[in-house]
Amino acid sequence: MTLPPNHSASHRFPAGGRAFPHRDLIAIGALERHEILYLLAEAEQYVEFNRQAAKHSDRLAGLTIINAFFENSTRTLLSFEIAGKRLGADVINMHAAQSSVKKGETLIDTAMTLNAMRADAIVIRHGSSGAVGLIASKVDCPVLNAGDGQHEHPTQALLDALALRHKLRELGHQAEDFTGLTVTICGDVLHSRVARSNMLCLQAMGATVRVCAPPSLMPAEVERVGVEVFHDFDAALHGADVVMMLRLQNERMDGQFIPSPREYRHLYGLSPERLALARPEAIVMHPGPMNRGVEIDSTVADLPGRSIITSQVEMGVAMRMACLDVLTRKARGVPGWGVAKGEWV
């Protein structure tokens, strides 16, 4: 498969840069529904591209992408690196443990340093909410949020939506959105930027979203974002079309949030018996990494035909390729993606 030149997803979207009029990708909450759908449509070409034997394009040839990760990561860092390299970009990974941050350099100084290196796009993961937005305000190139504190993880929500839509189409559902779908998100909602981004993304696409967690792991007033709140997992599962499990983020916990992992599994672990409470053939998701035997049993995580956890990983590369492609179009001089007097032309 050869990628079409200057691919535009569909005539259904505004032309050129008006389809996605953002320099950065910081938060799902900043996107309109049609902008989310546009990124999903753009990612479709890369799903097919990544499944062919030769997986290299020169679309981003000559561009430099910096992956600046101030937190540890496996899936996100690796998929962004693969995404950039498959598009032909020069990709540089910067780990905080090897950076001047460990020597006391401020976040703004780091941003100014990265900016001075003339990167064409910067992918950032940081442990503080709002840190990515701060860096974006200090640099001249597009910035992609790879997770900031407990704020958001937008590309994870987008890849989850892409994986879910692929599965639904496999099952015969051809709708582009999730209208009529009920999704239950269960786990450490309090500390999960993935949960926050998914709540916003899934609802923007028409789904009814339920969140379930023990009271100690449920954000205050979370219902204000439009979700249904449950503390009883069994009740949250009834009628669910999709079950998305979240891990306990012990690294973000300061204090005792649950009695024990064993007790947590008893109340909030997804077992085959619990899954049977959801709709027949309900889809199982998990953003990873998984704590098998705690929030999800291996028999459920690996359930053929129902679990799309490995598909989420596959879709992550395609979605991040699409995001890098779209956000660098101005730098590459793609027709219709320039800016004149602050407006897309």
Residue pairs with C-beta under 8 A, 6 or more apart in sequence:
1 48
1 49
1 52
3 45
3 49
3 57
3 59
4 45
6 329
6 334
6 335
7 42
7 45
7 325
8 15
8 16
8 19
9 19
9 38
9 41
9 42
9 44
10 41
13 19
13 34
13 37
13 38
13 41
14 34
15 336
16 335
16 336
16 337
16 344
16 345
17 329
17 330
17 336
17 337
17 338
17 339
17 344
17 345
18 344
19 34
19 35
19 38
20 35
20 38
20 39
20 326
21 344
22 30
22 31
22 35
22 327
23 142
23 143
23 327
23 330
24 136
24 142
24 143
24 144
24 145
24 327
25 142
25 143
25 144
25 145
25 154
25 155
25 323
25 327
26 132
26 133
26 136
26 143
26 145
26 152
26 154
27 133
27 145
27 151
27 152
27 154
27 197
28 36
28 152
28 154
28 157
28 158
28 197
28 200
28 201
28 204
29 152
29 200
31 154
31 204
32 204
33 177
33 204
33 205
36 158
36 161
36 201
36 204
36 205
37 176
37 177
37 205
39 158
39 319
39 322
39 323
39 326
40 158
40 161
40 162
40 165
40 176
40 319
42 322
42 325
42 326
43 158
43 159
43 162
43 315
43 318
43 319
43 321
43 322
44 162
44 318
45 322
46 317
46 318
46 319
46 321
46 322
47 162
47 166
47 314
47 315
47 318
49 55
49 57
49 86
49 318
49 321
50 86
50 314
50 317
50 318
50 321
55 86
56 86
56 88
57 86
57 87
57 88
58 88
59 87
59 88
59 325
59 332
60 84
60 87
60 88
60 89
60 120
60 324
60 325
60 328
60 332
61 88
61 89
63 89
63 90
63 120
63 121
63 328
63 331
63 332
64 89
64 90
64 91
64 92
64 117
64 118
64 119
64 120
65 80
65 84
65 89
65 90
65 91
65 92
65 119
65 120
65 121
65 122
65 123
65 324
66 92
66 94
66 114
66 117
66 119
66 121
66 122
66 123
67 77
67 80
67 81
67 84
67 91
67 92
67 93
67 94
67 122
67 123
67 146
68 94
68 96
68 110
68 114
68 122
68 123
68 124
68 125
69 77
69 93
69 94
69 95
69 96
69 124
69 125
69 146
70 96
70 101
70 124
70 125
70 126
70 127
70 131
71 96
71 125
71 126
71 127
71 147
73 125
73 146
73 147
74 289
75 288
75 289
75 313
75 316
76 125
76 146
76 147
76 153
76 155
76 156
76 316
77 93
77 125
77 146
79 313
79 316
79 317
79 320
80 91
80 123
80 144
80 146
80 320
80 324
81 91
81 93
82 317
83 317
83 320
83 321
83 324
84 91
84 324
85 91
86 317
86 321
87 321
87 324
87 325
89 120
89 324
92 119
96 102
99 105
99 110
100 109
100 110
100 113
101 107
101 110
105 113
107 126
107 128
107 131
107 134
107 135
108 134
108 138
110 135
111 134
111 135
111 138
111 139
112 138
114 122
114 135
114 139
115 138
115 139
115 140
115 141
119 139
119 141
120 141
120 142
120 328
120 331
121 141
121 142
121 143
121 144
121 324
121 327
121 328
121 331
122 135
122 139
122 141
122 142
122 143
122 144
123 143
123 144
123 146
124 131
124 132
124 135
124 143
124 144
124 145
124 146
124 148
125 132
125 146
125 147
125 148
126 132
126 135
126 147
126 148
126 149
127 148
127 149
128 148
128 149
129 148
129 149
129 150
129 151
130 148
130 149
130 151
131 148
131 149
132 143
132 145
132 146
132 148
132 151
133 145
133 148
135 143
136 143
141 331
142 327
142 328
142 331
144 155
144 320
144 323
144 324
144 327
145 152
145 153
145 154
145 155
146 153
146 155
147 153
147 156
147 193
148 193
149 193
150 190
150 191
150 192
150 193
150 196
150 252
151 193
151 196
152 193
152 196
152 197
153 193
153 194
153 196
153 197
154 197
154 201
155 316
155 319
155 320
155 323
156 194
156 197
156 198
156 287
156 316
157 194
157 197
157 198
157 200
157 201
157 202
158 201
158 319
158 323
159 312
159 315
159 316
159 318
159 319
159 320
160 198
160 201
160 244
160 285
160 287
160 312
160 315
161 178
161 201
161 202
161 205
162 315
162 318
162 319
163 285
163 308
163 311
163 312
163 314
163 315
164 178
164 242
164 283
164 285
164 308
165 176
165 178
166 308
166 311
166 315
167 283
167 308
167 311
168 175
168 178
168 181
168 283
171 281
177 205
177 206
178 202
178 205
178 206
178 207
179 205
179 206
179 207
180 206
181 202
181 206
181 207
181 208
181 241
181 242
182 207
182 208
182 209
182 210
182 239
182 240
182 241
182 242
183 198
183 202
183 207
183 208
183 209
183 210
183 240
183 241
183 242
183 243
183 244
184 210
184 211
184 212
184 230
184 236
184 237
184 240
184 242
184 243
184 244
184 278
185 195
185 198
185 199
185 209
185 210
185 211
185 212
185 244
185 246
186 211
186 212
186 213
186 233
186 236
186 243
186 244
186 245
186 246
186 268
186 270
186 295
187 195
187 212
187 213
187 217
187 245
187 246
187 247
187 248
187 268
187 295
188 213
188 217
188 246
188 247
188 248
188 249
188 257
189 195
189 211
189 212
189 213
189 217
189 218
189 219
189 222
189 246
190 213
190 216
190 217
190 218
190 219
190 257
191 217
191 249
191 252
191 253
192 246
192 249
194 246
194 287
195 211
195 246
196 225
198 209
198 244
199 209
199 211
199 225
199 226
199 227
200 225
202 209
203 209
203 225
203 226
203 227
207 242
208 228
209 226
209 227
209 228
210 227
210 228
210 229
210 230
210 236
210 240
211 218
211 222
211 227
211 228
211 229
211 230
211 236
212 229
212 230
212 231
212 232
212 233
212 236
212 268
213 231
213 268
214 231
214 257
214 258
214 264
214 267
214 268
215 231
216 257
216 258
217 257
217 258
218 229
218 231
222 229
223 229
230 236
233 267
233 268
233 274
234 274
234 277
237 243
237 274
237 275
237 277
237 278
238 277
238 278
239 278
239 279
240 278
240 279
240 282
241 278
241 279
241 282
241 283
242 282
242 283
242 284
242 285
243 270
243 275
243 278
243 282
243 283
243 284
243 285
244 285
244 286
244 287
245 270
245 284
245 285
245 286
245 290
245 295
245 296
246 286
246 287
246 295
247 286
247 288
247 289
247 290
247 291
247 294
247 295
248 257
248 258
248 261
248 264
248 291
248 294
248 295
258 264
261 291
261 294
264 294
264 295
265 293
265 294
265 295
268 295
269 293
269 294
269 295
269 296
269 297
270 284
270 295
270 296
270 297
270 300
271 297
271 299
271 300
272 297
272 299
272 300
272 303
275 282
275 284
275 300
275 303
275 306
281 305
281 306
282 306
283 306
283 307
283 308
284 296
284 300
284 301
284 303
284 306
284 307
284 308
284 309
285 307
285 308
285 309
285 312
286 295
286 296
286 301
286 309
286 312
287 312
288 309
288 312
288 313
290 296
290 301
290 309
292 298
292 301
300 306
300 307
301 307
301 309
329 337
330 337
330 338
330 339
336 344
336 345
337 344
338 344
338 345
339 345
